[in-house]
Amino acid sequence: KEQVSFMKQYRELIQFGTFYRLQSPFEHNASAWMVVSKDQKTAIVGYYRVLQPVNSSYTKLRLQGLNKDYLYHDSINHTEVYGDELMHAGLITSDASSGENHEKYNGSNGDYQSRLYILTAE
């Protein structure tokens, strides 16, 4: 039910938005894409990591197609960042495992992680 609801909510964006491939799965341990609405007020960023890196630092992903003057709310990190910062400095994609040692898998660490960031501007 949640997936159907998500698709209905973002159907127009997914079908008619501008698509960007941010990281190739053939060149990195992670792959990423994003789709941006025509008015540049909504974006979905898909991030997929294959293997959990060991002793890694925080990582960022440079986005594309956003309005540099809009203030975007990030649904996962719960931050507000301007479009120019997201496109030049990047979106933080590190999870809680960066710099931490989890002895056991807790659902937010480990291999084969994926996230959908929803960015919205007012």
MOPEFEN-V393840 format. One record per run of one state. SS is the DSSP state (h for helix, s for strand, l for the rest). FROM is the first residue (numbers start at 1). TO is the last residue. If there is no record, write none. Layout:
((SS	FROM	TO) (SS	FROM	TO))
This chain:
((l	1	1) (h	2	16) (l	17	17) (s	18	23) (l	24	29) (s	30	36) (l	37	41) (s	42	49) (l	50	59) (s	60	61) (l	62	70) (s	71	74) (l	75	79) (s	80	82) (h	83	88) (l	89	90) (s	91	92) (l	93	112) (s	113	121) (l	122	122))
